[in-house]
Amino acid sequence: MTLSMYQASVPVFIRMLGNLRLLLEKGAAYAEARKFDGTALPDSRLFPDMFPLSRQVQIATDNAKGCAARLAGIEPPKFEDSERTIPELIGRIDKTLTFLQTLQPSQIDGSEERPITLQLRSGALNFDGRAYLLHFALPNFYFHVTTAYNLLRHNGVEIGKPDFLGRS
């Protein structure tokens, strides 16, 4: 049995964004119980020169919707990066999940050799679909989801590896 491009992308993004949503819900409950300011967790960082939790979630959702859209050969939806609270970040995840759920396997399967070009500040990066998914999009997605987890955990939210991985 082979693993299709769709199976290796959209269901992975949906599962992990669902897990991230649950992590944020636990963070919101933790902050509410301790009477934190609504932006305390979203503004948290592990070090002054890194992006805060809010940006980690924004980038994770951008990676998921951008990758899926590019593999499908369609324009990725654009979201404003204006979320400042956990409920707003959860809303962003929900919008991303809604988009991902519209994609069909037939739109993504067969995209292994589709040319993908990303315009970054440092210049253009060129990939075929397989390399883009496996060597760029998925590692970046997991980096930002993991960093969001670490920021919540560092701030005392009682979460663990089962929360990150989710339940099957």
C-alpha angles and dihedrals in degrees: 000000000000128000113236126217089246093052091048093051124023100040089045092052092045093050096046094044088051089052090048089051090055091048090053091048089055088048091052092050091048092050093046093050090051095041094239120173109265092247099043096096097036089052094047122118136180092222132009096250097053130088117265125244092267092058092045089058092045092052093045091053091044090053093050098047093037095051095045092047094047092049088050091050094241134117113270115241113254121229126188112244093228103118112129103162135052093249089054091049090050088051090054091052089050091052090050092049090049090054094046091051090059092062119097126208090242090063094056108026110096093031093114092109098031108127111244121190122187120195108214130173088254092052141275123325117202125201142157113241096261095051091043092053099040103034104030117015101041095043091048092046093050092045092058096041089050092047090051089051091049093050092052092046092046089055093054103263106152101237132131144184093288088058091051094047096039127209122294 
